[in-house]
Amino acid sequence: MFDHRKYSPFPALRLTDRTWPDKQITQAPDWCSVDLRDGNQALINPMSVEKKARLFQLLVKLGFKEIEVGFPSASLPDYEFMRKLIDEEMIPDDVTIQVLVQAREELIQRTFESLKGVKQAIVHVYNSTSTVQRDQVFGLDRDGITNIAVQGAKWLKQYAAQHPDTDWSFQYSPESFTGTEMDYAVDVCDKVIAEWQPENGQKVVINLPSTVEMSTPNIFADQVEYFCRNLKQREHVRISLHTHNDRGCAVAAAELAVMAGADRVEGTLMGNGERTGNMDIITMGMNLYSQGVDPKLDFSNISEIIETVEYCSELPVPARHPWAGELVYTAFSGSHQDAIRKSMAYHDTHELQHWDVAYLPIDPLDIGREYDAVVRINSQSGKGGVALVLERDYGIELPKWMHAELSKVVQKATEVTGREISPAEIKALYDDNFETVTEKWVLDGYDLHNEGDQIQAEVRVAGHKLQGTCSGAVGALCAALTDQFGCKIEVTHFDEFAVSKGTDAKARACVGVKLDGEQHFAVAVAADTSAATLQAVLTAFSRSSQHAVVAA
């Protein structure tokens, strides 16, 4: 039975003097990738050592300085991978690896064994502190849980002391922080920190996990601000975040919590993680980038990132994934396409200080995406998008009045097939309906002579001569066609312009011709504007089935 009364609202924290809503993120937090641990344990098929090595190399290339590489005391592949990284000297000097371990001595001992010889490392110890875990899982009160945490902290000091050549950092997580009473969360962390004495130089991270996302992001931000205010040695520790995505708000929760005082964020590429996933570092990093903040990570080759993540995780990246998905910079809507085309043209002709293009929050080129993915055509697309495809892919620039005519042809084709249409198919439709002409209507040559304020035109087509006189070359040709075929002809639209210069100069002419009330449009390219214009009129005339048959 679907009954909402089964659940109760998450209690809000009474923090009436909160400051985070007035803050802005002006610099990137410290990042820690947990792809190789938290992300790996969430996979149907956990990564092999080879795949973990490939993903580790990508993370280093992207610029991560802290990478959680595994749970070596709980998994032989993780232990072996740790040894591979150390023995084969795969860890750059400016990168610190992180490992996770429960607050149990035998596991902590094996963890330090796996790390023997490493230059620097973070050992991340945790135990659950939430009310539901205390009451229902462990059957312990606050003091019992605190004793586990403090003892774990002591063991980290004890085993780290046996390896003095390594630069050790200690990290503690009160797991299920969000389900823990805030005064107790502060108290247990204070006691752990007191064991490690960061005021004397020991590097310490306190990680605040939203192990299961249970509230709106603003409540999590309140919890983090309260924690930061009340922690005794706040100035000596880094406050880290680890948000899960059960409510779909992991990124928002992390962003607000950074505004609330956190220094560091743990997450994964593409948000892979248990249940609905972890905080997506690409999304949060690109969010910063789009606001003019350097994320300190290099996402300029998003295709390489996607390829590697999909290979290593065996999980597809959704087409609508924020920033990275195949379709996130693509517009099918006609009004959107028109706005993008006009906005990008505006950028070309104006010197703007910052990127500001309609429907494109960043320049797709910044992450290695090409503009050919921005506008794609289906039955929902409009005239602006179709015209942009021809301009972008084939250099065919048409006057605005031609956009609607071309769009009608393309839309009809997409409605018949019910699918997206490719640029090549659009070009073929354009050729067939506007440029292609039968041999019987190909211009062989022409002569134009001034007779006062009139022009006498002689146009040669397929061995035949057409002669007419009017105030211009187009009018003279129309007069000749009227005389020859007895039709009523009117030029309703006309544009001509150069499409190239130099010895191979070309001109393009676009015309709309009404023949006995029937409208036809055509485009022609020739060596000069007169030839292009005359050919365009002939091509439009040939579109009339009645007169084309007569001419034949």
C-alpha positions in Angstrom: 0.0 0.0 0.0 1.3 3.4 -1.0 0.7 5.4 2.2 2.7 8.5 3.0 1.6 8.4 6.7 4.1 5.6 7.1 6.9 8.2 7.2 7.7 11.2 9.3 9.4 14.5 8.2 13.1 14.9 9.0 13.4 17.3 12.0 14.9 20.6 11.1 17.8 22.0 13.2 17.0 25.3 15.0 19.7 27.5 13.7 18.1 30.9 13.5 21.3 32.8 13.0 22.6 30.7 10.1 25.0 32.5 7.8 25.5 30.2 4.9 22.5 31.6 2.8 24.5 34.8 2.3 27.7 33.1 1.2 29.0 32.4 -2.3 31.5 29.8 -3.3 34.5 31.7 -4.6 37.1 28.9 -4.7 37.1 25.2 -5.2 37.1 22.9 -2.2 39.7 20.3 -1.7 38.6 17.3 -3.8 38.9 13.7 -2.9 37.8 11.1 -5.5 36.3 7.9 -3.9 35.7 6.2 -7.3 38.1 3.4 -6.5 36.5 2.6 -3.2 33.0 3.8 -2.7 32.3 3.7 -6.4 33.9 0.3 -6.9 31.9 -1.4 -4.1 28.7 -0.2 -5.7 29.4 -2.0 -9.0 27.7 -5.2 -10.2 31.2 -6.4 -11.3 33.9 -4.8 -9.1 36.9 -3.4 -11.1 39.9 -5.6 -11.7 43.3 -4.4 -10.7 43.9 -3.4 -14.4 40.7 -1.3 -14.5 41.5 0.3 -11.2 44.9 1.3 -12.4 43.4 2.8 -15.6 40.9 4.8 -13.6 43.6 5.9 -11.1 45.7 7.2 -13.9 42.7 9.2 -15.3 42.1 10.7 -11.8 45.7 11.8 -11.6 45.5 13.3 -15.1 42.4 15.2 -14.2 44.2 16.9 -11.3 43.0 15.0 -8.1 45.5 15.4 -5.3 43.7 13.1 -2.9 42.3 9.7 -4.1 40.7 7.1 -2.0 42.0 3.9 -3.6 40.3 1.1 -1.6 39.5 -0.9 1.5 42.6 -3.0 1.7 41.8 -4.8 4.9 38.4 -6.0 3.5 39.3 -7.1 -0.1 42.3 -9.0 -1.6 42.0 -7.1 -4.9 42.1 -3.8 -3.0 45.2 -5.0 -1.0 46.9 -6.1 -4.2 46.1 -2.8 -6.0 47.5 -0.9 -3.1 50.8 -2.8 -3.4 50.8 -2.3 -7.1 50.6 1.5 -6.7 53.4 1.5 -4.2 55.7 -1.1 -5.6 55.5 0.2 -9.2 55.8 3.8 -8.0 52.6 4.9 -9.7 51.7 7.6 -7.1 53.0 11.0 -8.1 54.7 13.0 -5.3 51.9 15.5 -5.2 49.1 12.9 -4.8 48.0 11.5 -1.5 46.2 8.2 -1.5 43.5 7.5 1.0 42.3 4.1 2.4 39.2 3.3 4.5 39.1 1.0 7.5 36.7 0.2 10.3 37.7 1.0 13.9 38.9 -2.6 14.5 42.5 -3.4 15.4 43.1 -6.4 13.1 41.7 -4.4 10.2 43.8 -1.3 11.0 46.9 -3.5 11.3 46.4 -5.0 7.9 45.7 -1.6 6.4 49.0 -0.3 7.6 50.7 -3.4 6.2 49.2 -2.7 2.8 50.6 0.9 3.0 54.2 -0.1 3.8 56.6 2.2 1.9 54.1 4.8 0.8 55.3 8.4 0.9 52.1 10.0 2.2 48.6 8.6 2.9 45.4 9.4 4.6 44.0 6.6 6.8 40.3 7.0 7.1 38.7 5.3 10.1 35.0 5.3 10.8 32.2 4.0 13.0 28.4 4.6 12.9 27.1 7.1 15.3 23.4 7.6 14.3 20.5 6.9 16.7 19.2 4.1 14.4 22.6 2.4 14.3 23.2 2.8 18.0 19.7 1.5 19.0 19.0 -1.1 16.3 22.3 -2.4 15.0 24.9 -2.1 17.8 22.7 -1.9 20.9 25.1 0.7 22.4 24.6 4.0 24.0 26.6 7.2 23.2 29.5 6.2 25.5 29.8 2.8 23.9 30.0 4.3 20.4 32.4 7.0 21.6 34.7 4.3 23.0 34.8 2.6 19.6 35.8 5.8 17.9 38.4 6.9 20.4 40.0 3.4 20.5 40.1 3.4 16.7 41.9 6.8 16.8 44.4 5.4 19.3 45.2 2.4 17.1 45.8 4.7 14.1 48.4 6.6 16.1 50.0 3.3 17.3 50.4 1.7 13.9 51.4 4.9 12.1 54.2 5.3 14.7 55.7 2.0 13.4 56.2 3.7 9.9 57.8 7.0 10.7 59.1 7.5 7.1 55.5 8.0 5.8 53.7 11.3 6.1 50.4 10.3 7.7 47.1 12.1 7.8 44.2 10.8 9.9 40.6 11.0 8.9 37.5 10.2 11.0 33.9 9.8 9.9 31.0 9.7 12.3 29.1 7.5 9.8 25.5 8.5 9.2 26.4 11.9 10.5 23.0 13.3 9.3 21.1 10.9 11.5 23.2 11.7 14.6 22.2 14.3 17.2 24.4 17.3 16.4 25.6 17.8 20.0 26.8 14.2 20.0 28.4 14.4 16.6 30.5 17.3 17.8 31.3 15.5 21.1 32.5 12.2 19.5 34.6 14.1 17.0 36.1 16.3 19.7 37.2 13.2 21.6 38.8 11.7 18.5 40.6 14.9 17.6 41.9 15.2 21.2 43.6 11.8 20.7 45.3 12.9 17.5 46.4 16.4 18.8 46.3 18.3 15.5 47.5 21.4 17.3 50.9 19.7 17.6 51.1 19.1 13.8 49.2 15.9 13.1 47.1 16.4 9.9 43.5 15.6 10.6 40.3 15.5 8.4 36.9 15.1 9.9 34.5 13.8 7.3 30.7 14.4 7.7 28.9 11.7 5.7 25.3 12.0 4.5 25.4 8.3 4.3 21.7 8.2 3.5 20.3 11.5 2.2 17.3 12.1 4.5 16.6 15.8 4.3 16.6 18.8 2.0 20.0 20.3 1.4 19.4 23.4 3.5 19.0 21.2 6.6 22.3 19.5 5.9 23.9 22.9 5.5 22.5 23.9 8.9 24.0 20.7 10.4 27.4 21.5 8.9 27.4 25.1 10.0 26.4 24.0 13.6 29.2 21.5 13.6 31.9 23.9 12.3 30.8 26.5 14.9 30.9 24.1 17.9 33.9 21.9 17.2 36.6 22.7 19.7 39.7 22.6 17.4 38.0 23.7 14.2 41.0 25.8 13.1 43.3 22.7 13.2 41.2 20.3 11.1 39.8 20.1 7.6 36.0 19.5 7.5 35.1 17.2 4.6 31.8 16.1 3.1 30.6 12.8 1.7 27.0 13.2 0.4 24.9 10.4 -1.1 22.2 11.0 -3.6 19.1 9.2 -2.3 16.9 12.3 -2.7 18.8 13.4 -5.9 20.3 16.4 -4.1 23.9 15.3 -3.3 25.4 18.1 -5.4 23.2 20.8 -3.9 23.8 19.5 -0.4 27.6 19.6 -0.9 27.4 23.1 -2.4 25.4 24.5 0.4 27.6 22.7 3.0 30.7 24.3 1.5 29.0 27.6 1.9 28.3 26.6 5.5 32.1 26.1 6.2 33.3 22.8 4.8 36.8 22.7 3.3 36.7 19.4 1.3 34.4 17.3 -0.8 34.5 13.6 -1.5 32.7 12.2 -4.5 32.9 10.3 -7.7 33.0 10.9 -11.5 29.5 10.8 -12.9 28.1 10.2 -9.4 28.6 6.4 -9.2 28.0 5.0 -5.8 25.7 2.9 -3.6 21.9 3.1 -4.2 21.3 6.3 -6.2 25.0 7.3 -6.1 27.5 9.7 -4.6 28.1 13.3 -5.0 29.1 13.9 -8.7 32.4 15.8 -8.8 32.0 16.5 -12.5 28.7 18.2 -11.9 29.8 20.2 -8.9 33.1 21.1 -10.6 31.5 22.2 -13.8 28.9 24.2 -11.7 31.8 26.2 -10.3 33.4 26.5 -13.8 30.2 28.0 -15.2 30.3 30.6 -12.5 33.8 31.7 -13.3 35.4 29.7 -10.4 38.4 27.5 -11.3 37.5 24.0 -10.2 41.1 23.0 -10.0 40.3 19.9 -12.1 40.6 19.5 -15.8 37.4 18.4 -17.6 38.5 19.7 -21.0 38.3 16.2 -22.6 34.9 15.0 -21.4 34.8 12.2 -24.0 37.9 10.6 -22.6 36.5 10.7 -19.1 33.2 9.1 -20.2 35.0 6.4 -22.2 37.2 5.5 -19.2 34.4 5.6 -16.6 32.1 3.5 -18.8 34.9 0.9 -19.5 36.0 0.6 -15.8 32.5 0.7 -14.2 30.6 -1.1 -17.0 27.8 1.5 -16.4 26.6 3.8 -19.2 26.6 7.6 -18.8 23.0 8.9 -19.3 22.5 11.1 -22.4 21.0 13.8 -20.1 23.8 13.6 -17.4 24.6 17.2 -16.3 27.4 18.8 -18.3 28.7 15.4 -19.6 25.8 13.7 -21.3 25.7 13.3 -25.1 22.6 15.5 -25.5 23.0 18.2 -22.9 24.2 20.8 -25.4 21.8 19.8 -28.1 18.6 21.7 -29.0 15.8 20.1 -31.0 13.2 22.8 -30.3 12.9 25.3 -33.1 12.7 28.4 -30.9 15.8 27.2 -28.9 17.7 26.6 -32.1 16.9 30.0 -33.5 17.9 31.7 -30.2 21.3 29.8 -30.2 22.0 30.7 -33.8 21.3 34.4 -33.2 23.1 34.5 -29.9 26.2 32.9 -31.3 26.1 35.3 -34.3 25.9 38.2 -31.8 29.0 37.0 -30.1 30.8 36.9 -33.4 30.1 40.6 -34.0 30.4 41.9 -30.5 33.3 41.9 -28.1 31.7 40.5 -24.9 33.7 40.1 -21.7 32.1 36.8 -20.7 30.3 34.0 -22.4 26.5 34.6 -22.6 24.8 32.5 -25.2 21.1 31.5 -25.0 20.6 28.0 -23.8 24.3 27.2 -23.5 25.6 27.9 -20.0 29.1 27.1 -21.1 30.9 27.0 -24.4 30.8 23.3 -25.4 34.3 23.6 -26.9 35.7 24.0 -23.4 35.1 20.4 -22.6 35.9 19.0 -26.1 32.4 19.0 -27.5 31.9 20.2 -31.1 29.3 22.7 -32.2 27.8 20.1 -34.6 26.1 18.6 -31.5 24.4 21.8 -30.4 21.7 21.8 -33.0 20.1 18.6 -34.2 17.0 18.3 -36.3 13.8 16.3 -35.8 10.1 17.1 -36.3 10.2 19.5 -33.4 12.8 21.7 -34.9 12.3 25.0 -36.5 13.6 27.1 -39.4 16.5 28.6 -37.5 18.0 25.3 -36.6 17.8 23.8 -40.1 19.4 26.9 -41.5 22.2 26.8 -38.9 23.0 23.2 -39.9 23.5 24.2 -43.5 25.6 27.2 -42.5 27.7 25.2 -39.9 28.3 22.1 -41.9 28.2 23.2 -45.5 28.8 26.9 -45.5 25.5 27.5 -47.2 24.1 30.8 -45.9 20.5 31.5 -47.0 18.4 34.7 -46.7 16.0 34.6 -43.8 12.9 34.3 -46.1 14.4 31.0 -47.3 14.6 29.5 -43.9 10.9 28.9 -43.6 10.8 27.2 -47.1 13.7 24.9 -46.3 12.2 24.1 -42.9 8.9 23.0 -44.4 10.7 20.5 -46.6 12.8 19.1 -43.7 9.9 18.9 -41.3 7.8 17.0 -43.8 10.6 14.5 -44.2 11.0 14.1 -40.4 7.3 13.7 -39.8 7.2 10.9 -42.4 10.2 9.0 -40.8 9.4 9.9 -37.2 13.2 10.2 -36.4 16.0 12.6 -36.2 17.5 13.7 -39.6 21.2 14.0 -40.2 23.0 17.0 -41.7 23.8 15.0 -44.8 20.1 14.3 -45.2 19.2 17.9 -44.8 21.8 18.8 -47.5 20.3 16.3 -49.8 16.8 17.7 -49.3 18.1 21.2 -49.9 19.8 20.1 -53.1 16.8 18.2 -54.4 14.3 20.9 -53.7 16.2 24.1 -54.4 19.4 23.7 -56.4 19.2 20.5 -58.5 18.0 21.2 -62.1 17.5 19.0 -65.1 19.8 19.4 -68.1 16.9 21.0 -70.1 17.0 24.0 -67.7 20.8 24.5 -67.3 22.0 27.9 -68.4 24.3 27.6 -71.4 25.1 31.3 -71.7 23.6 34.8 -71.8 24.0 38.2 -73.3 22.8 41.4 -71.7 22.5 44.7 -73.7 21.4 48.1 -72.5 18.8 49.7 -74.6 18.2 53.1 -72.9 16.7 52.3 -69.5 15.9 48.8 -70.5 17.9 45.6 -70.7 17.6 43.2 -73.5 18.5 39.6 -72.5 19.3 36.6 -74.6 19.4 33.5 -72.5 20.6 30.2 -74.0 19.1 27.0 -72.4 19.7 23.5 -73.8 20.3 24.8 -77.3 17.3 27.2 -77.2 17.3 30.9 -77.1 15.0 33.0 -74.9 14.8 36.7 -75.6 13.1 39.4 -73.5 13.4 43.1 -72.5 12.8 44.7 -69.2 14.3 47.1 -66.7 16.6 44.4 -65.3 18.1 41.1 -66.2 15.6 39.1 -64.1 12.7 41.0 -65.5 14.0 40.4 -69.0 14.2 36.7 -68.5 10.7 36.6 -67.0 9.4 38.5 -70.0 11.1 35.9 -72.3 9.6 33.0 -70.4 6.1 34.7 -70.4 6.4 35.2 -74.2 7.6 31.7 -74.8 5.1 29.8 -72.5 2.2 32.2 -72.1 2.5 32.2 -68.3 2.0 34.8 -65.6 5.3 35.1 -63.8 6.3 37.3 -60.8 9.5 37.4 -58.8 8.4 37.6 -55.2 11.8 37.1 -53.4 15.3 37.8 -54.5 18.8 37.9 -52.9 22.3 37.5 -54.4 25.7 37.6 -52.7 29.2 36.4 -53.2 30.2 33.1 -51.5 33.9 33.2 -52.4 36.5 35.5 -53.7 39.6 35.4 -55.9 40.2 33.4 -59.1 37.6 30.8 -58.0 35.0 33.4 -57.1 31.4 32.2 -56.9 28.1 33.9 -56.4 24.8 32.5 -54.9 21.4 33.8 -55.9 18.1 32.8 -54.1 14.8 33.6 -55.8 11.1 33.0 -55.1 9.0 32.9 -58.3 5.2 32.9 -58.5 4.0 31.1 -61.7 0.2 31.5 -62.3 -0.2 31.9 -58.6 1.9 28.9 -57.7 5.0 29.7 -55.5 8.4 28.1 -56.2 11.8 28.7 -54.7 15.3 28.0 -56.0 19.0 28.6 -55.4 21.8 28.7 -57.8 25.6 29.1 -57.6 27.6 30.4 -60.6 30.7 32.2 -61.6 29.0 35.6 -61.4 25.9 37.1 -59.8 24.1 37.5 -63.2 24.6 33.9 -64.1 23.6 32.8 -60.6 20.4 34.9 -60.7 19.4 33.8 -64.2 20.0 30.1 -63.3 18.0 30.5 -60.1 15.0 31.9 -62.0 15.3 29.0 -64.6 15.5 26.5 -61.8 12.4 27.9 -60.0 10.5 28.0 -63.3 11.4 24.3 -63.9 9.8 23.4 -60.6 6.4 24.1 -62.2 5.2 20.8 -63.6 3.0 22.5 -66.1 5.6 24.7 -67.7 8.4 22.1 -67.3 6.4 19.7 -69.5 5.7 22.4 -72.0 9.4 23.2 -72.2 10.3 19.6 -72.7 
